[in-house]
Amino acid sequence: MPDNFPARRERGEEQMAQKTEADKAGTTAARNPKTRKRSIGRPAGQRSIGKKLLIDKTVELLRTVPPEKLSLSMAARHAGVHLTLFKYYFTDRTRLLVDVARTLAMSLGEGVAAIETRELSAPERFRVRIDTMVDFFFLNPFYHRLMMEIIGDDGDPLAAELINLWMVKTLDIYRDIIDSGVQEGSLRPIDPYFTFVAIMGLCEQYQHASRFVEQASAAGAKKHADVAAEYKTFVYDLMLHGVGVSKT
């Protein structure tokens, strides 16, 4: 037997004692969560609140608050959660705005896709967009300002990626509609970017003046749905035929 066996035995007994104490401490911490140190991450007690719910709550808030006034703390108060939960999911205000803008863009696209088919003529595809966008902007009046807010923060790679994807995809769609219209003889070869800007602007402006139009109608006060339907028809006719009288 080696001469250092007693020392080894003492060290072994000491290690066993330390392990026993550690096991006791772990058991105590498990029984009393308040004494257990948490790692950095999702705040305790809010496991049932996911990222999608926070985005939906922020979308709801941005229907009454312009994006330039939005802060993480304001969004947290509206959602009824602690600020740390927003910081956990989004890190900063720009990331929150990017996720909200992406959600809204998808909602607008899905609204169009639910109605549009490739069998429709080019003018009818424009009509689908006008109908959908008037309703969408009435519900989300600050959507365009949200996009402008994100464009202004071009230093964030996610913001730049979203805006680039949004514009490229949108222009591709409008270019395809115009090209199809030229081939079928229903449209002139007009600029897709200006066409998009014009339609978006006309559709967005209705929600700003809708109450005035509804109250000042020549036939007296009208329901929003009736005036909105008339405005959609007007925008479609304006885009397709203009306001001048053809002499040919």
C-alpha positions as CSV (number, residue, x, y, z in Angstrom):
1,M,0.0,0.0,0.0
2,P,1.5,3.4,-0.9
3,D,2.6,5.7,1.9
4,N,0.2,8.6,0.8
5,F,-2.9,6.5,1.1
6,P,-4.2,8.3,4.3
7,A,-3.8,11.7,2.6
8,R,-5.7,10.3,-0.5
9,R,-8.4,9.0,1.8
10,E,-8.7,12.4,3.5
11,R,-9.0,14.1,0.2
12,G,-11.6,11.6,-0.9
13,E,-13.6,12.2,2.2
14,E,-13.4,15.9,1.7
15,Q,-14.6,15.7,-1.9
16,M,-17.5,13.5,-0.8
17,A,-18.5,16.1,1.9
18,Q,-18.3,18.9,-0.7
19,K,-20.5,16.8,-3.1
20,T,-23.0,16.2,-0.3
21,E,-23.2,19.9,0.5
22,A,-23.6,20.7,-3.2
23,D,-26.4,18.2,-3.6
24,K,-28.2,19.7,-0.6
25,A,-27.8,23.2,-2.0
26,G,-29.2,22.0,-5.3
27,T,-32.2,20.4,-3.6
28,T,-32.9,23.5,-1.6
29,A,-32.7,25.7,-4.8
30,A,-35.1,23.3,-6.6
31,R,-37.6,23.6,-3.7
32,N,-37.2,27.3,-3.5
33,P,-37.0,28.8,-7.0
34,K,-36.5,32.3,-5.6
35,T,-33.0,31.3,-4.4
36,R,-32.0,29.8,-7.8
37,K,-29.9,32.1,-10.0
38,R,-31.5,32.5,-13.5
39,S,-29.5,32.6,-16.7
40,I,-30.0,35.6,-19.0
41,G,-33.0,35.1,-21.2
42,R,-36.8,35.2,-21.2
43,P,-38.2,36.8,-18.1
44,A,-39.6,34.4,-15.5
45,G,-43.4,34.1,-15.2
46,Q,-44.2,35.1,-18.8
47,R,-43.7,31.7,-20.6
48,S,-47.1,31.8,-22.2
49,I,-46.5,35.1,-24.0
50,G,-44.9,34.6,-27.4
51,K,-43.3,36.9,-29.9
52,K,-46.3,36.8,-32.2
53,L,-48.6,38.1,-29.5
54,L,-46.3,41.1,-28.8
55,I,-46.1,41.9,-32.6
56,D,-50.0,41.7,-32.8
57,K,-50.3,44.0,-29.8
58,T,-47.9,46.5,-31.4
59,V,-49.8,46.4,-34.7
60,E,-52.9,47.2,-32.7
61,L,-51.1,50.1,-31.0
62,L,-49.8,51.5,-34.3
63,R,-53.3,52.0,-35.5
64,T,-53.6,55.0,-33.2
65,V,-49.9,56.0,-32.6
66,P,-47.6,57.0,-35.4
67,P,-44.4,54.9,-35.6
68,E,-42.0,57.8,-34.9
69,K,-43.6,58.1,-31.4
70,L,-43.4,54.4,-30.6
71,S,-41.0,53.1,-28.0
72,L,-40.4,49.7,-26.5
73,S,-41.7,50.8,-23.1
74,M,-44.9,52.2,-24.8
75,A,-45.4,48.9,-26.6
76,A,-44.9,46.9,-23.4
77,R,-47.4,49.0,-21.5
78,H,-50.0,48.5,-24.3
79,A,-49.4,44.7,-24.3
80,G,-49.5,44.6,-20.5
81,V,-46.1,43.0,-20.1
82,H,-42.7,43.9,-18.7
83,L,-40.3,45.8,-20.8
84,T,-37.7,43.0,-20.5
85,L,-39.9,40.7,-22.6
86,F,-39.8,43.1,-25.5
87,K,-36.1,43.5,-25.1
88,Y,-35.7,39.7,-25.0
89,Y,-37.5,39.2,-28.3
90,F,-36.6,42.4,-30.2
91,T,-33.5,43.8,-28.6
92,D,-34.3,47.4,-29.8
93,R,-37.0,49.6,-31.3
94,T,-35.8,49.1,-34.9
95,R,-36.1,45.3,-34.7
96,L,-39.6,45.6,-33.3
97,L,-40.6,48.0,-36.2
98,V,-39.1,45.6,-38.8
99,D,-41.0,42.6,-37.4
100,V,-44.2,44.7,-37.3
101,A,-43.7,46.0,-40.9
102,R,-43.0,42.4,-42.1
103,T,-46.2,41.2,-40.5
104,L,-48.3,44.0,-42.0
105,A,-46.7,43.5,-45.4
106,M,-47.6,39.8,-45.3
107,S,-51.2,40.6,-44.2
108,L,-51.6,43.0,-47.2
109,G,-50.1,40.5,-49.6
110,E,-52.3,37.7,-48.3
111,G,-55.4,39.9,-48.6
112,V,-54.6,40.4,-52.3
113,A,-53.7,36.8,-52.9
114,A,-57.0,35.6,-51.5
115,I,-58.8,37.4,-54.3
116,E,-56.4,37.7,-57.2
117,T,-55.9,34.9,-59.8
118,R,-53.7,34.8,-62.9
119,E,-56.9,34.4,-65.0
120,L,-57.9,38.0,-64.2
121,S,-57.2,40.7,-66.7
122,A,-54.5,43.3,-65.9
123,P,-57.0,46.1,-65.0
124,E,-58.9,43.7,-62.8
125,R,-55.7,42.8,-61.0
126,F,-55.3,46.6,-60.3
127,R,-58.9,46.7,-59.1
128,V,-58.1,43.9,-56.6
129,R,-55.2,45.9,-55.2
130,I,-57.2,49.1,-55.0
131,D,-60.0,47.4,-53.1
132,T,-57.6,45.7,-50.7
133,M,-55.4,48.7,-50.1
134,V,-58.2,51.1,-49.3
135,D,-59.5,48.7,-46.6
136,F,-55.9,47.9,-45.4
137,F,-54.9,51.6,-45.1
138,F,-58.1,52.5,-43.3
139,L,-57.3,49.9,-40.7
140,N,-53.6,50.6,-40.6
141,P,-53.3,54.4,-41.3
142,F,-49.5,54.6,-40.4
143,Y,-48.3,51.8,-42.6
144,H,-46.5,54.0,-45.1
145,R,-45.0,56.1,-42.3
146,L,-43.8,52.9,-40.7
147,M,-42.0,51.9,-43.9
148,M,-40.5,55.4,-44.2
149,E,-39.3,55.1,-40.5
150,I,-37.5,51.9,-41.4
151,I,-36.0,53.3,-44.5
152,G,-34.6,56.1,-42.4
153,D,-32.7,53.6,-40.3
154,D,-30.7,52.1,-43.2
155,G,-27.8,51.3,-40.9
156,D,-29.7,48.2,-39.6
157,P,-29.1,45.2,-42.0
158,L,-32.5,43.7,-41.2
159,A,-34.3,47.0,-42.0
160,A,-32.4,47.4,-45.2
161,E,-33.2,43.8,-46.2
162,L,-36.9,44.2,-45.5
163,I,-37.2,47.4,-47.5
164,N,-35.2,46.0,-50.4
165,L,-37.3,42.9,-50.5
166,W,-40.5,44.9,-50.2
167,M,-39.7,47.2,-53.1
168,V,-38.2,44.6,-55.4
169,K,-41.2,42.2,-54.9
170,T,-43.7,45.0,-55.3
171,L,-42.1,46.4,-58.4
172,D,-41.9,42.9,-59.9
173,I,-45.6,42.4,-59.4
174,Y,-46.6,45.8,-60.9
175,R,-44.2,45.2,-63.8
176,D,-45.8,41.8,-64.5
177,I,-49.3,43.4,-64.4
178,I,-48.4,46.1,-66.8
179,D,-46.6,43.8,-69.2
180,S,-49.6,41.5,-69.2
181,G,-51.8,44.4,-69.8
182,V,-49.7,45.6,-72.7
183,Q,-49.8,42.1,-74.3
184,E,-53.6,41.8,-73.9
185,G,-54.1,45.3,-75.2
186,S,-55.7,46.7,-72.0
187,L,-52.9,48.9,-70.7
188,R,-50.3,51.2,-72.0
189,P,-46.6,50.6,-71.2
190,I,-46.5,52.8,-68.1
191,D,-43.8,53.0,-65.4
192,P,-44.4,50.4,-62.7
193,Y,-42.8,52.4,-59.9
194,F,-44.9,55.5,-60.5
195,T,-47.9,53.3,-60.9
196,F,-47.3,51.7,-57.6
197,V,-46.7,55.1,-55.9
198,A,-49.8,56.6,-57.4
199,I,-52.1,53.7,-56.4
200,M,-50.6,53.5,-53.0
201,G,-51.0,57.3,-52.4
202,L,-54.6,57.4,-53.6
203,C,-55.6,54.4,-51.5
204,E,-53.8,55.7,-48.4
205,Q,-55.3,59.2,-48.5
206,Y,-58.9,58.0,-48.2
207,Q,-58.6,57.1,-44.6
208,H,-57.3,60.6,-43.8
209,A,-60.4,62.3,-45.3
210,S,-63.0,59.5,-45.0
211,R,-65.1,61.2,-42.2
212,F,-65.1,64.5,-44.1
213,V,-66.3,62.8,-47.3
214,E,-68.9,60.7,-45.4
215,Q,-70.4,63.8,-43.7
216,A,-70.1,66.2,-46.7
217,S,-71.6,63.9,-49.3
218,A,-74.1,65.7,-51.5
219,A,-76.7,63.0,-50.5
220,G,-76.1,63.6,-46.8
221,A,-74.3,61.4,-44.3
222,K,-73.4,58.0,-45.7
223,K,-72.1,54.8,-44.2
224,H,-68.4,54.2,-44.4
225,A,-68.8,51.0,-46.4
226,D,-70.8,52.8,-49.0
227,V,-68.4,55.7,-49.4
228,A,-65.4,53.4,-49.4
229,A,-67.0,51.3,-52.2
230,E,-67.6,54.5,-54.2
231,Y,-64.1,55.7,-53.6
232,K,-62.6,52.4,-54.8
233,T,-64.6,52.6,-58.0
234,F,-63.4,56.2,-58.5
235,V,-59.7,55.4,-58.0
236,Y,-60.0,52.4,-60.4
237,D,-61.7,54.6,-63.1
238,L,-59.2,57.4,-62.5
239,M,-56.2,55.0,-63.0
240,L,-57.7,53.3,-66.0
241,H,-59.4,56.3,-67.8
242,G,-58.1,59.5,-66.3
243,V,-60.2,62.6,-66.0
244,G,-60.0,63.9,-69.5
245,V,-62.4,63.3,-72.3
246,S,-61.0,61.4,-75.3
247,K,-61.7,63.1,-78.6
248,T,-61.1,60.0,-80.7
